[in-house]
Amino acid sequence: MARPEQNKRREAFINNPHKALWTLTVPVLIGMIVQTVYSIADMIFVGRISPEAIAALAFNVPLIFFSIGITFGLGSGVTALIARFIGAEDKAQAENTAEHGILMGGVIGILFTILGVVFGDQIMAAIGCPPELLADATGYFRVTAYGFIFTISAVFLRSIFTGEGDTRTPMYFQGIGTVINIILDPLFIFTFNMGVKGAALATVLSQAFVALGLVYLMIIRKRSYLQFHFRQFRFNQTIIQEVLRIGVPASLSMIIMSSGSALFNFILIHFSATAVAGYQVGGRLDQLYFLPILSIAGGMVALVGMFYGAKRMDLVTDIIKYGMSRAVLIGIVSGIVFFIIAPWVFPIFTPDKEIQRIATQYVRIMAFFYPLISIGMTSGRSMQGLGAGLPQLIITSIRVALVSGPLAWVFVFVMDKPIEWVWYSFGISIICAATTSLAWLRHHLRVIRRRLAEGAELNSQPKFEDDISTSTG
């Protein structure tokens, strides 16, 4: 039997989907704002070491994005599947999915920790990190790798909470973890004279707090809606397959994006380490725009999945239109504001004038494309909620592998264009991705409506009848 409060939450979401979106979005947004405050503070502290320290940190971004990207993709699969089971009022299978999610987080976290610690030097050299940055870049990555077990497990735990419609609990823990990180950063970097390794250690310790805190609350104190029965746990291949079907395309999308980021670092180092640092600093302001968009898109995955599981396609269509329109509006406002304030923001990060100039140029070009990014992100996440992960993979492949990467390479190495042409390649790829993703989403919704009109059974959840005897109760 579902708890009364969960039934009330589900009914409230169905009765007022617009309010439901903000109920899910605002706690995530607050948590991400706090996290970004840390990220910005981290960059400020590292920037006070040297421009080379910022560049060393920049070469870590694709690798960390790679590891977390795989996790977020699979975590979104867990979120979508749990939300669909709850929408279909199948609590037992929702709990079974959550248990498999925790198992996946632990296995992936341990595997990535081993790979990062053992092969850190080789990995950093393979992505083109120059010799003068290799010591700092490898030192940061190796320390970060020790914390992958915590970082990755925390993502899966947050995905479980999100799937059941609770985004506040992860927000509280993430907020406290970020405060811990900000406190430890200057202590380790400057007081203990650890440099960039100190920044990495602060991140590891803060993420350990988040992961262990969520485990304590969810499993030991049993404060979540979904309950865990690990003594009766039986591995269910069908659940893993469904999570992979939804999540792997999203994970591969993020792998492609991390590979693209590494490629762009390689292209930008052609100009100088300062160019890489400028790109990295400019991306920190980008993050402030991405916060609400990622939060809205994440809430849309849970709601679209829940309404899809309840076979309420009218609510699916309504929440997609509402969420996308708000994301586009945020993109327009953010673009205008960031274009204006960029020159006054970046001196906070670094005293280096050239880094400031490159970062300002980057943001002022990218600001024009924020509304289109909003369309692409909300379209892709909506299709994830509908159980279609493949479109996001194909669209990301087009954007990075077929458009922005090749264009940037041609502009710089063939046509000998200045650095701003790298930013132009980003913009062209965003136009292609937004138009493709929106068209694909419309087509997918038409197919579903046609099937419903023909009386076909909605594929709202995978079939587990053959495996039900191995499921936990």
Order of alpha helices (4+ residues) and beta strands (2+ residues): alpha-alpha-alpha-alpha-alpha-alpha-alpha-alpha-alpha-alpha-alpha-alpha-alpha-alpha-alpha-alpha
